[in-house]
Amino acid sequence: MLPDIEETYSAYFTELEFESFVNTPPAFVYHYFPADYHFSIADIEVIQSDNPNIPKHYGFTAQVEHVNNVGEITQFEISGMAICSEEGKIGRIGINDSGLRNKINEDLY
């Protein structure tokens, strides 16, 4: 694992979920690609479940702009669900990257 990933993000996760998340695509897999690319993120929306049986569940969406090494720009809508099992910490998370990882792979080869 890259040291800056643990230093930067581990405080936001339970210990078990952090280990799982950084080792399971599509999470932090982007930090390991040996390519020159950039991301920017906008329009982040987080919605807490209104179901009283699952008050710690949150849905989220965000717009991600990917710029590859030749300046080509592609937009992706990232979405997912997180469960905050401890106050201020993510205990479980699932992400749909809408093909972002595939795009990075294409750009590499």
C-alpha positions in Angstrom: 0.0 0.0 0.0 1.2 3.5 -0.8 2.0 5.3 2.5 0.1 8.4 1.7 -3.1 6.4 1.2 -3.1 5.1 4.7 -2.0 8.4 6.1 -4.7 10.3 4.2 -7.7 8.0 4.3 -7.5 5.5 7.2 -9.1 7.9 9.7 -12.3 7.8 7.7 -12.8 4.0 7.9 -13.1 1.3 10.5 -9.9 -0.7 10.5 -11.4 -3.7 8.9 -13.1 -1.8 6.1 -10.0 0.3 5.3 -8.0 -2.9 4.7 -10.7 -4.3 2.6 -11.4 -1.1 0.7 -7.8 -0.3 -0.4 -7.3 -3.9 -1.6 -10.5 -4.3 -3.5 -11.1 -2.5 -6.9 -12.4 -0.1 -7.8 -11.5 1.8 -4.6 -7.9 3.0 -4.5 -6.7 0.9 -7.4 -6.3 4.2 -9.3 -3.4 5.1 -7.1 -1.5 2.1 -8.4 -1.8 2.7 -12.2 1.6 3.7 -13.7 0.2 6.4 -15.9 0.0 10.2 -16.2 -3.6 11.1 -15.7 -5.6 13.5 -13.5 -9.0 13.5 -11.8 -11.3 16.3 -10.7 -14.5 15.7 -8.8 -17.6 17.9 -8.6 -21.3 17.8 -7.7 -20.9 15.4 -4.8 -24.3 14.4 -3.3 -24.7 12.3 -0.2 -28.2 11.2 0.9 -28.9 9.5 4.2 -31.4 6.7 4.1 -34.9 7.8 5.3 -35.6 4.2 6.2 -35.7 4.1 10.1 -34.4 0.5 10.0 -31.1 1.6 8.3 -30.3 5.1 9.4 -26.6 4.7 9.0 -26.8 3.9 5.2 -25.9 6.7 2.8 -26.1 6.8 -1.0 -23.8 9.0 -2.9 -23.1 10.3 -6.5 -20.3 12.5 -7.9 -19.2 13.6 -11.3 -15.6 12.8 -12.0 -13.6 14.2 -14.9 -10.7 12.1 -16.1 -7.9 13.6 -18.2 -5.5 11.1 -19.7 -1.9 11.7 -20.7 -2.8 13.2 -24.1 -5.3 15.6 -22.6 -8.5 13.6 -23.6 -11.3 14.4 -21.2 -13.9 11.8 -20.2 -16.8 12.3 -17.7 -18.0 9.6 -15.3 -20.7 9.5 -12.8 -19.5 7.6 -9.7 -22.2 6.2 -7.4 -22.4 4.0 -4.4 -23.5 3.2 -0.9 -21.8 3.5 2.4 -22.6 2.3 5.9 -21.2 4.4 8.8 -21.2 1.7 11.5 -19.2 3.9 13.9 -19.5 7.6 14.4 -17.5 9.3 11.7 -16.2 6.1 10.1 -17.2 4.1 7.1 -17.8 0.5 8.0 -18.8 -0.7 4.5 -18.7 0.9 1.1 -19.6 -0.1 -2.4 -18.7 2.0 -5.5 -19.8 1.9 -9.1 -17.1 3.7 -11.2 -19.2 3.6 -14.4 -16.2 2.4 -16.5 -13.5 4.7 -15.1 -11.1 1.9 -14.3 -11.6 0.4 -17.8 -10.8 3.8 -19.4 -7.6 4.0 -17.4 -6.7 0.5 -18.5 -7.4 1.4 -22.2 -5.1 4.5 -21.9 -2.3 2.4 -20.5 -2.1 0.0 -23.4 
